[in-house]
Amino acid sequence: MSSEVNILIIGAGPTGLAAALFLAERGHRARIVEKRATPAPWSKAFGVNARSLSLLSTSGVTAQFLENGRRMERLNLHRRGRTLATLRLDQVDDPFPFMLVQSQADSERLIEAALCERGITVDRGIEAVTIERNEDKAKVHLRTGSLDSTLIADCVLDASGASSLVRKSLGIAFNGTAYDEPWQLFDIELDNLPMPHDDGNIIIHDAGGMFLVRHHDNLWRVLGNVPNMLDHLPDGTKLGRIHWESDFEIANRVAGRFAEPPFFLAGDAAHIHSGIGARGMNLGIEDAYVFASLYDRRQLDRYDKLRRPVVEKVVSQIKRAMGPPRPSTVAGRIVRAAPWLVPVAINLVRNAAQRWLLGLDHELGV
């Protein structure tokens, strides 16, 4: 069987869903295929920044996000029971001067609901198996169980994640660096945690770093590279039920190009990196917005030139920000040996750092 569409989106994560929503706002209907039969219940992404909230505001999704999520206005850096520095996001002049704490699963659910209201549904359980060019269009081989079909599309946006079929099929490089040490993530119930419950909190230990943020009630996200991490929570903390745990590795990689028309890359298909700064999902939403805007203007030839330099700069900044949590780095050794320098350094970059955390450090160009 074969069929034709104008736009095919591979992957129904936040990037693919947002792209379909931004396109729908401009009067374009995309088909979305997702190989998972059901949405994933767990996710590493948990923060929606000011840039994403602004981009999604005209669709009505932002209002639902704000009703569902929790506002985090401060980020604290701790060392041996002392708060070394605090970044105040609420000091930034913006309609959304905070990080919205909300699971990626909730973000996907709310965006998908907005698509359903517009008559657009995700075709789940369908895997894109192979791709090729068909003159100036894309030919995509799809598989649903034992049923195969062929789809001809004017353009394809691959938002399927780091294992991107399009990127691999086109031989696009995905160069970068990886960290040797293992990282852990827990969604766990905590009580009597002796630090601000509405803030984000980074703790610098001798053996590594930990990040703690409260989802809601007494459910916390705890992640870091400290061995036996839960044994290093502040004294007096009472551990409750673990809702989810995961071991993972961190790599920083950017695709050599984001476009080879009629194929385009967005989100983790185009870039992966550490979660510090909560830029992963938010950069993907930016990709989606720029793609939809350029498609509407028939300017997709600008996509790679607009997105790749921005992403490369942000990933470079993320790599530098990963220094303090890692005791093997120069920055990590300085923070541990001379913590009094941290407030001095933070004061020099405070305004820029606060805007960076909110995703307001660059223009989109569309």
C-alpha positions as CSV (number, residue, x, y, z in Angstrom):
1,M,0.0,0.0,0.0
2,S,1.2,3.5,-0.6
3,S,-0.1,7.0,0.2
4,E,1.0,10.6,0.0
5,V,1.2,13.4,2.6
6,N,2.7,16.9,2.7
7,I,4.5,16.5,6.0
8,L,5.5,13.4,7.8
9,I,6.8,13.6,11.4
10,I,8.6,10.6,12.8
11,G,8.4,10.5,16.6
12,A,5.7,11.6,19.0
13,G,7.9,13.0,21.8
14,P,7.7,16.6,22.8
15,T,9.5,17.8,19.7
16,G,7.4,15.9,17.1
17,L,4.1,16.8,18.9
18,A,5.1,20.5,19.2
19,A,6.1,20.6,15.5
20,A,2.6,19.2,14.5
21,L,1.0,21.8,16.8
22,F,3.0,24.7,15.5
23,L,2.2,23.6,11.9
24,A,-1.5,23.2,12.7
25,E,-1.6,26.8,14.0
26,R,-0.3,27.9,10.6
27,G,-2.9,25.8,8.7
28,H,-0.8,22.8,7.9
29,R,-1.7,19.2,8.7
30,A,1.1,16.8,9.5
31,R,1.0,13.0,9.9
32,I,2.8,11.8,13.0
33,V,4.0,8.2,13.3
34,E,5.4,6.7,16.5
35,K,6.7,3.2,16.9
36,R,5.7,2.9,20.6
37,A,2.2,1.6,21.0
38,T,1.6,3.8,24.1
39,P,3.2,7.0,25.5
40,A,6.2,6.4,27.8
41,P,5.1,6.9,31.5
42,W,8.6,8.0,32.6
43,S,10.9,10.7,31.3
44,K,14.2,12.4,32.1
45,A,13.0,15.9,31.1
46,F,11.1,17.8,33.8
47,G,11.5,21.5,33.2
48,V,9.7,23.8,30.7
49,N,11.6,27.1,30.3
50,A,10.3,30.6,29.6
51,R,11.1,30.4,25.8
52,S,9.0,27.2,25.4
53,L,6.2,28.7,27.4
54,S,6.2,31.8,25.2
55,L,6.3,29.7,21.9
56,L,3.4,27.5,23.1
57,S,1.3,30.4,24.5
58,T,-0.8,31.1,21.3
59,S,-2.0,27.5,21.1
60,G,-3.5,27.6,24.6
61,V,-1.1,24.8,25.8
62,T,0.9,27.2,28.0
63,A,-2.2,28.0,30.1
64,Q,-2.7,24.3,30.6
65,F,1.0,23.8,31.5
66,L,0.8,26.5,34.1
67,E,-2.3,25.0,35.7
68,N,-0.7,21.6,35.8
69,G,3.0,22.3,36.7
70,R,4.8,24.0,39.5
71,R,6.9,27.2,39.2
72,M,10.5,27.1,40.3
73,E,12.0,30.6,40.7
74,R,15.4,29.9,42.4
75,L,18.3,27.6,41.9
76,N,20.7,27.1,44.9
77,L,24.3,25.7,44.9
78,H,25.2,23.9,48.2
79,R,28.5,22.6,49.6
80,R,28.8,20.9,53.0
81,G,25.6,22.3,54.3
82,R,26.3,25.9,53.2
83,T,24.5,27.7,50.4
84,L,27.2,29.1,48.2
85,A,25.1,31.0,45.6
86,T,21.5,31.4,44.4
87,L,20.2,32.3,40.9
88,R,16.9,34.2,41.0
89,L,15.0,33.5,37.8
90,D,12.2,35.8,39.1
91,Q,14.6,38.7,38.6
92,V,14.5,38.3,34.8
93,D,12.2,40.7,33.0
94,D,10.0,38.2,31.1
95,P,6.3,37.1,31.2
96,F,7.5,33.7,32.5
97,P,10.3,34.4,35.0
98,F,10.5,30.8,36.3
99,M,11.2,27.2,35.2
100,L,8.0,25.2,35.1
101,V,8.5,21.9,36.8
102,Q,6.5,19.3,34.9
103,S,7.2,15.8,33.7
104,Q,7.8,15.2,30.1
105,A,5.0,12.7,30.1
106,D,2.6,15.5,31.2
107,S,4.0,17.9,28.6
108,E,3.4,15.3,25.9
109,R,-0.1,14.5,27.1
110,L,-1.2,18.1,27.1
111,I,0.3,18.9,23.6
112,E,-1.2,15.7,22.2
113,A,-4.6,16.7,23.7
114,A,-4.3,20.1,21.9
115,L,-3.6,18.2,18.6
116,C,-6.7,16.0,19.1
117,E,-8.8,19.1,19.6
118,R,-7.6,20.1,16.1
119,G,-8.4,16.7,14.6
120,I,-4.8,15.5,14.5
121,T,-4.0,12.1,16.1
122,V,-0.8,10.2,16.5
123,D,-0.5,7.0,14.5
124,R,1.1,4.7,17.1
125,G,2.7,1.3,16.7
126,I,4.0,2.4,13.3
127,E,7.8,2.2,12.7
128,A,9.7,4.0,9.9
129,V,12.0,1.3,8.6
130,T,13.8,2.8,5.6
131,I,13.9,6.1,3.7
132,E,14.9,7.2,0.2
133,R,14.5,10.1,-2.1
134,N,11.8,9.9,-4.8
135,E,12.8,12.8,-7.1
136,D,12.3,15.8,-4.9
137,K,10.1,14.0,-2.3
138,A,10.7,11.5,0.4
139,K,9.8,7.8,0.2
140,V,9.4,6.2,3.7
141,H,8.8,2.5,4.3
142,L,6.5,2.0,7.3
143,R,5.8,-1.2,9.3
144,T,2.8,-1.9,11.5
145,G,3.2,-5.3,13.0
146,S,3.4,-7.6,9.9
147,L,1.9,-5.0,7.6
148,D,4.2,-2.9,5.4
149,S,3.3,0.3,3.5
150,T,5.0,3.1,1.7
151,L,4.5,6.8,2.3
152,I,5.5,9.6,-0.1
153,A,6.0,13.0,1.7
154,D,6.9,16.4,0.5
155,C,9.1,16.6,3.6
156,V,10.0,14.5,6.6
157,L,10.9,15.8,10.1
158,D,12.7,13.2,12.1
159,A,12.1,13.8,15.8
160,S,12.5,10.1,16.8
161,G,15.4,10.5,19.2
162,A,19.1,9.8,19.3
163,S,18.8,6.6,17.2
164,S,17.4,8.6,14.3
165,L,16.7,6.5,11.2
166,V,17.1,9.6,9.0
167,R,20.4,10.7,10.4
168,K,21.9,7.3,10.1
169,S,20.5,6.5,6.7
170,L,21.9,9.8,5.3
171,G,25.3,9.1,6.9
172,I,25.2,12.4,8.9
173,A,27.9,12.6,11.5
174,F,26.9,12.7,15.2
175,N,30.2,13.7,16.8
176,G,30.9,14.8,20.3
177,T,32.1,13.6,23.7
178,A,30.9,11.3,26.4
179,Y,31.5,11.1,30.2
180,D,33.0,8.0,31.6
181,E,31.3,8.0,35.0
182,P,27.8,6.5,35.5
183,W,24.9,8.7,36.4
184,Q,21.7,7.8,38.3
185,L,18.2,9.2,38.4
186,F,15.5,8.6,41.0
187,D,11.9,9.8,41.4
188,I,11.5,9.2,45.1
189,E,9.4,10.3,48.0
190,L,11.4,12.4,50.5
191,D,10.4,13.9,53.8
192,N,12.2,16.3,56.1
193,L,14.7,17.4,53.4
194,P,16.5,20.3,55.0
195,M,16.6,22.7,52.0
196,P,14.1,24.9,50.2
197,H,11.3,22.7,48.8
198,D,10.2,25.1,46.1
199,D,13.7,25.7,44.7
200,G,16.1,23.7,42.6
201,N,19.1,22.5,44.6
202,I,22.6,21.4,43.5
203,I,24.8,19.8,46.1
204,I,28.6,19.5,45.4
205,H,30.0,16.5,47.2
206,D,33.7,15.4,47.1
207,A,32.8,12.5,44.9
208,G,30.5,14.3,42.5
209,G,27.3,16.4,42.2
210,M,23.6,15.9,42.9
211,F,20.6,17.8,41.7
212,L,17.3,17.8,43.5
213,V,14.0,19.3,42.5
214,R,10.5,18.6,43.8
215,H,7.9,17.4,41.3
216,H,4.9,17.8,43.6
217,D,3.9,17.0,47.2
218,N,6.8,15.0,48.6
219,L,7.9,13.4,45.2
220,W,11.4,14.6,44.3
221,R,13.7,14.1,41.2
222,V,17.2,13.3,42.4
223,L,20.0,12.8,39.9
224,G,23.8,12.9,39.8
225,N,27.1,11.1,39.6
226,V,27.7,10.5,43.3
227,P,28.2,6.7,44.0
228,N,25.4,5.3,46.2
229,M,23.7,8.7,45.7
230,L,20.8,8.2,48.1
231,D,23.2,7.6,50.9
232,H,24.5,11.2,50.4
233,L,21.3,13.1,50.9
234,P,21.4,15.7,53.6
235,D,21.2,14.5,57.2
236,G,17.7,14.1,58.5
237,T,16.1,13.3,55.1
238,K,13.6,10.4,55.3
239,L,13.5,8.2,52.2
240,G,10.2,6.9,51.0
241,R,9.0,4.9,48.0
242,I,11.0,5.0,44.8
243,H,8.6,5.6,41.9
244,W,11.3,5.3,39.2
245,E,15.0,4.8,38.9
246,S,17.4,4.7,36.0
247,D,21.1,4.4,35.3
248,F,22.3,6.4,32.3
249,E,25.3,7.8,30.5
250,I,25.8,11.3,29.3
251,A,27.1,12.4,25.9
252,N,27.2,15.7,24.1
253,R,26.7,15.3,20.4
254,V,25.4,17.6,17.5
255,A,24.6,16.3,14.1
256,G,26.9,17.6,11.3
257,R,23.9,19.0,9.5
258,F,20.2,19.3,10.5
259,A,18.8,19.2,6.9
260,E,19.2,17.3,3.7
261,P,16.0,18.2,1.9
262,P,13.4,16.7,1.9
263,F,14.7,15.3,5.3
264,F,15.1,17.4,8.4
265,L,16.3,16.6,12.0
266,A,15.0,18.0,15.3
267,G,15.3,17.3,19.0
268,D,17.4,14.4,20.1
269,A,17.7,13.2,16.5
270,A,19.8,16.4,15.9
271,H,21.5,16.9,19.3
272,I,21.9,15.2,22.7
273,H,23.6,16.6,25.8
274,S,23.6,16.7,29.5
275,G,20.4,17.7,31.2
276,I,22.0,20.5,33.1
277,G,20.1,23.7,32.5
278,A,17.0,21.7,31.3
279,R,17.7,22.6,27.7
280,G,17.2,19.3,26.0
281,M,13.4,19.2,25.5
282,N,13.2,23.0,25.3
283,L,15.8,23.1,22.4
284,G,13.7,20.5,20.7
285,I,10.6,22.6,21.0
286,E,12.6,25.5,19.5
287,D,13.6,23.3,16.6
288,A,9.9,22.5,16.1
289,Y,8.9,26.1,16.1
290,V,11.6,27.2,13.7
291,F,10.8,24.3,11.3
292,A,7.0,25.1,11.3
293,S,7.7,28.8,10.7
294,L,10.0,28.2,7.9
295,Y,7.8,25.5,6.3
296,D,4.9,28.0,6.3
297,R,7.1,30.6,4.6
298,R,8.6,28.1,2.2
299,Q,12.0,28.8,3.6
300,L,13.1,25.4,4.8
301,D,16.5,26.0,3.1
302,R,17.3,28.3,6.1
303,Y,16.6,25.6,8.8
304,D,20.1,24.2,9.2
305,K,21.7,27.7,9.1
306,L,19.3,29.0,11.8
307,R,19.3,26.0,14.2
308,R,22.8,24.3,14.1
309,P,24.9,27.3,15.2
310,V,22.4,28.0,18.1
311,V,22.5,24.4,19.3
312,E,26.3,24.1,18.9
313,K,26.7,27.2,21.1
314,V,24.3,26.0,23.8
315,V,25.9,22.5,23.9
316,S,29.3,24.1,24.3
317,Q,28.0,26.1,27.3
318,I,26.4,23.0,28.7
319,K,29.8,21.2,28.6
320,R,31.4,24.1,30.5
321,A,28.5,24.0,33.1
322,M,29.2,20.3,33.7
323,G,32.6,21.2,35.1
324,P,31.7,21.9,38.8
325,P,29.7,18.7,39.4
326,R,32.7,16.5,38.2
327,P,35.6,16.4,40.6
328,S,38.1,15.4,37.9
329,T,37.8,18.8,36.1
330,V,39.6,22.0,36.8
331,A,36.3,23.8,37.7
332,G,35.3,20.8,39.9
333,R,38.6,20.9,41.8
334,I,38.3,24.7,42.3
335,V,34.8,24.5,43.7
336,R,35.8,21.9,46.2
337,A,39.1,23.5,47.3
338,A,38.0,27.1,47.3
339,P,34.2,27.3,47.6
340,W,34.5,31.0,48.6
341,L,35.2,31.8,45.0
342,V,31.8,30.5,43.8
343,P,29.8,33.6,44.9
344,V,32.4,35.9,43.3
345,A,32.1,33.9,40.0
346,I,28.3,33.7,40.1
347,N,28.0,37.5,40.6
348,L,30.0,38.1,37.4
349,V,27.7,36.0,35.3
350,R,24.4,36.2,37.3
351,N,22.3,38.0,34.7
352,A,23.5,36.0,31.8
353,A,23.2,32.7,33.7
354,Q,19.6,33.5,34.7
355,R,18.5,34.3,31.2
356,W,20.4,31.2,29.9
357,L,18.4,29.0,32.3
358,L,15.2,30.4,30.9
359,G,16.2,29.8,27.3
360,L,16.4,33.6,26.6
361,D,20.0,33.7,25.6
362,H,19.5,33.8,21.8
363,E,17.1,34.9,19.0
364,L,15.3,32.3,16.9
365,G,15.7,34.3,13.6
366,V,12.1,33.7,12.4
